[in-house]
Amino acid sequence: MIEKTVLLVLFTLVLGCSNKKVDTPTTVLKGAKIFIGNGNVIKNGVVIINKGIIMAIGGKETLIPDNAEVIDVAGKFITPGLVDAHVHFSQTGFFDGRRDVLDITDSIDYVKVQERQKKDPYRYYEAYLRSGVTAVYDVGGFSWSLDLQKTAENNLNAPHIAASGLLLTPNNKKDNAVNAALNTPTDSMDVSLSSGNYGRRIVRYNDGLGATGIKIITLALKDTAFMKNMIAVKDEIAKRGNKMIVHATKLEQAKQALRFDAKILVHSVEDQPIDEEFIQLAKASNIIYCPTLIVSRGYLNAFKSLKSEFEINDPNHVIDIATKNLLRSSNNFHKYLGSLDLDNILKKQEQQTENSKKIMFDNLKRIHQEGIIIALGSDAGNPGTLHGISIYDELEAMQSAGIPAKEIIQMATKNGALAMDRLHDFGTLEKGKMADLIILAKNPATDISNMRSITHVMRGGFLRPVNEAFETKVNRRYKE
């Protein structure tokens, strides 16, 4: 677990080729309706921030220090910074990051893509922060993704990051082929669980690099050797004091994951309605359920873009130009389908997406009614699910499933921080926690789509407008 770091009063921001020291006085946000993140609300609230930490928070009676910079946010709304509890920095939002889905390597070399993903995550950092996301959980990637946890932590131009590192997969022909497609000659993302001892080694390796969780990509329930090896993995995770994360989209897989004492289920159960046994297992394990409702629709949209330009809803222009240019040229990659019929692919994908949607929505609604912890996750990086802005689609999908907007706020803040093991640091707006928050023009509790009305983001006490690119202008001061 990353230890809490108190930010210095003076910090250095690199602007072009010059360094500037920017004084950070006591800042007060006054007059907004504040959503704490735990279900509580303060009308006409006051937040006092110094050294990147919330020093006090309360109603209009809260005493404001002398010489504080008071920012009038009357008529606005404040929530904690959003947490996307399911992302992948190894993936780009298009097929160049998933050659197991569509191999376009002849045009865009996969190894070079991964080299760039490793060297330049900063474009995604900006996309997240300017979308109001101040923390993300990378639940599966190359070993370098684990380094991001440290390098991003004290960077006010980056979200907080938790990462789980290498994924364990079944050892069979199909999964080994996927591993071969996703791994590179010098690094692995997916590794096959070939034996119990090997599984223990991978757990120790990830844990030694600081992994915040150990992810299992799927459970091959009928593979007796795999299931036996999973017992060794389960025991090693417990021995190391880490937690298991399982990708489980089928009910029986999800229930077995809970029997293995998994702590986070990523993706929805989508093959059938959850049953009472699942509910009881989930409650006994105190599981966090991360539904990722939009990723299937994202794949559909990515395939559709092979016929026409990919549509991007990005009013604040937070997506980097390289990603935009790639998506604008998406129809150039139609040729890689070969003899496959795109119309038939789209028809099947549309049907599969719609069939699973109802089950996912119904299951999410029941899980919510049963009081099981839900955390928001977009699965950003997968084809069609872009880093940063996809958070809004996931928020709106959760609302469409029947979850009240005011309760989604907690799922997108507190519960995500809980999944990252960082609730002591952020996720709610409370005295002593990091000053990570967003300012909105519209009330997110009446309609979660009002999260799109974000005007400003604060990371570690550093406030800036979201409609200005970081590299062109950095401004601490609040302005309309």
C-alpha angles and dihedrals in degrees: 000000000000112000120236113264123203108218118233121249088238120048133169124239120191109226112180106309097331133084122222130188110222119201115227109205125182105291125203125196106200135187106014128123103253125209105201094201096241096079096274123117133200117204116211089006135186126214118189115198132185131165089001093300130109104246096180139353129187148105130313091286090068110121113244117214120243116261092019120147101246116202115195109221098163112157092023131105129231129200132168114272111280120256121214102201096190122049138130120216090189090067128073106203091258140069094273087077095046110046089163087071099041120354109218093158093128088067101029117025111228095211091054089048090056092047089056093045088055096046100038116037089136095093088060092046090059093045090054097046094045088051090054096257109135097170135033137184116218101204101188135007148112120317091260089067088071090061090061090071091070102032094051098043099084095029108104088198090063137062120243108268134208119182138187099198124202119026124225115224137180116275102241138117096263097047093041089056090053090048091052091051095049101038124079130218090260105035141028132221100174121036126187119241094231096160142359092251092051090050090053089051092053091049091051091046095051093041092049089055091053101263113180094212137350115248128213111197095208141338116243095206096184094049102092094188091052093048091049090050089050090063089061090048091049092050093048092050090053091045090054093047092240129126136244122239118192132195100216123162097163124072097233091049091050093050092049090049088056090050087054087055095249112179100199128037110200116202128019128281097251109164098073142348115290115252137214093268090058091049093052093045091048093051092047091051094042086228126192111224116207107187104188093199100176105050096089090052087050092058089050091052091048091054091046089055089064085075098040141001118302110252115231123190098203111139094165092048095234096149112095119249095244091057091045092051091049092051092046089057095046095119088064088073096059088100091069090070087075110183093351115116108235094199090055091048090051092048093052093043092049092050093047091048094050094044093052094041096070093047092047092048094047092047092049091051092051093045088053092049090051091055097245114155113260124193126190118244130166101190086228117191095048115114108288095011107097126203113260107358095057088075089080094054090051092049091051093046090055089052090049088054088062102264112140113246094234090058094046088062090067092045090053095047122017097029094048091052088049090054089051092049088241104109089116087062106037144338095098131050104244138137112280096022127111116277097245111146146129133228119220132192093212135045111266092194093067095046123002090213085074086080082083088067090074113144103172140021127202120200116180092344093309108126123196140155116260096218093069123077114241095230095054102044136006116193127174094185123094116237136165 
